[in-house]
Amino acid sequence: PTDPIPTVDLRSITDCSQIDPVCQFDGSDEPCNEMMNDCDEVYYSVMTCAIGCRDAIKGSNCEKYLNQALDENSTCITGPDLELCLQLEKEEGCDILEVESCPMTFMCADNPWEKASPVTTSCPSAGQRCMDAAGEAECKRLQEEGCEEIIIDADCAVTCFSSTTNQIFILEDDGNSTLDILGSVEFGKPNEDITAMLFRKERVYAVTYERKDPLYIIDLKNASDPTIIGALEVPGYSSYLYPINQASTMLLGIGQDAEGNGRPIGLKLSIFDVENPDEMKEVYTYSEVNQWSSAEHDDKAFRYRSEGDGVGTLVIPVTRRRNNGDGTTDWFDGFVAFSINAASGIEYLYEINHVEDPNACFYCMPLAMRSYVIDGNVLTQKGYSIVSTDIDAGTQNWNLQFKTGGDPESCCHWFDF
């Protein structure tokens, strides 16, 4: 329910009529009585007169909302709806289940941070609540246009839902300013997003993501029949891929690590061995919570100095927020250097801090996050400063801060950009 939900502790009531001073259930207490056997709290929604249940046995991250459907007279009813809801919970492994009363639409979400996605929906019949001629017509029109799922909410607004799929197309110029499709291949699972792609010779390396990071190898030798020849699924996702050896069989990935439910938690670096598509491996990883890099979405912020086949130094911009546990927070904003070695892994080297005084008065023209390697030094720019650092030793050569020295009321502070 979207309206405020009055709740009642079951221990404080003696009969179901006490929980519903607003909605009229025509004397039917059956749904309430049924749910009182298993629920810690019973609530009702004033907007829809739906009765519901909150089960707190598994804690606040495992609430279940089981709303009974309403007929056209706003009478709470029982039936197969509760059974279907419980069945979905068992089969889909949901932590949260919602059943909207108008129409009977089941929503499933695996964690409380995600927007629930429709599991089962259908156009309501003419006798159901929240239905009029316009709604019926719109529902049928959307069905004809290929909508996979249709929801009509409590305000009679009709919404169309469709899932996404991922494909690669191979095109050829026919010589007459027209591109012909030679071949295509679909990859990934429904509703996954493409987060990274790398083209090397006759192969494509593609990453998709919804909860985990599937890395695919797609063979393009036969342009009319591209084929998936390898797949690897690991936690988190890569949003940028870079080959670190001449044969392009070792890939460096930059992205985010994630919890089991798919929620991103911090920067992740990975080295993938893709020499054998049948036995792809994530051989080395580095991760840090509450940390992120613009190199995840901006390839120009990525800097890799090759020092041999499969060996090099990575320099990327990093922002980190660290909770001290006493109500204060430490921020780092600058660049971080890593040693990358296909044979031995990923090693943190040093940080290049770009913030001397976050409250200083700066010119309001922040710099793009970039780095350049010149004569053994790495020149990094970010925010309102440029810093020169010895790339091997990690020692600072100089630091140029673009401060105005003027009126604090007419300038920018570091974290304003």
HELIX and SHEET records of a PDB file:
HELIX    1   1 LEU A   10  SER A   12  5                                   3    
HELIX    2   2 CYS A   16  ILE A   19  5                                   4    
HELIX    3   3 GLU A   30  MET A   36  1                                   7    
HELIX    4   4 SER A   60  CYS A   62  5                                   3    
HELIX    5   5 PRO A   80  GLU A   92  1                                  13    
HELIX    6   6 ALA A  133  GLU A  144  1                                  12    
HELIX    7   7 PRO A  277  GLU A  279  5                                   3    
HELIX    8   8 SER A  294  GLU A  296  5                                   3    
HELIX    9   9 ASP A  299  ALA A  301  5                                   3    
HELIX   10  10 PRO A  408  SER A  410  5                                   3    
HELIX   11  11 TRP A  414  ASP A  416  5                                   3    
SHEET    1   A 3 THR A   7  ASP A   9  0                                        
SHEET    2   A 3 GLU A  41  SER A  45 -1                                        
SHEET    3   A 3 ALA A  50  ARG A  54 -1                                        
SHEET    1   B 3 ILE A  96  SER A 101  0                                        
SHEET    2   B 3 MET A 104  ALA A 109 -1                                        
SHEET    3   B 3 SER A 117  THR A 120 -1                                        
SHEET    1   C 2 GLU A 149  ILE A 152  0                                        
SHEET    2   C 2 VAL A 158  PHE A 161 -1                                        
SHEET    1   D 2 ASN A 166  ASP A 173  0                                        
SHEET    2   D 2 LEU A 179  PHE A 187 -1                                        
SHEET    1   E 4 ASP A 193  ARG A 200  0                                        
SHEET    2   E 4 ARG A 203  TYR A 209 -1                                        
SHEET    3   E 4 LYS A 212  ASP A 219 -1                                        
SHEET    4   E 4 THR A 227  PRO A 235 -1                                        
SHEET    1   F 4 TYR A 237  PRO A 243  0                                        
SHEET    2   F 4 MET A 250  ALA A 258 -1                                        
SHEET    3   F 4 PRO A 264  ASP A 273 -1                                        
SHEET    4   F 4 LYS A 281  VAL A 289 -1                                        
SHEET    1   G 3 GLN A 291  TRP A 292  0                                        
SHEET    2   G 3 VAL A 311  ASN A 323 -1                                        
SHEET    3   G 3 ARG A 303  GLY A 308 -1                                        
SHEET    1   H 4 GLN A 291  TRP A 292  0                                        
SHEET    2   H 4 VAL A 311  ASN A 323 -1                                        
SHEET    3   H 4 THR A 329  ASN A 341 -1                                        
SHEET    4   H 4 GLY A 345  ASN A 353 -1                                        
SHEET    1   I 4 LEU A 367  ILE A 374  0                                        
SHEET    2   I 4 ASN A 377  GLY A 383 -1                                        
SHEET    3   I 4 SER A 385  ASP A 390 -1                                        
SHEET    4   I 4 GLN A 396  GLN A 401 -1                                        
END                                                                             
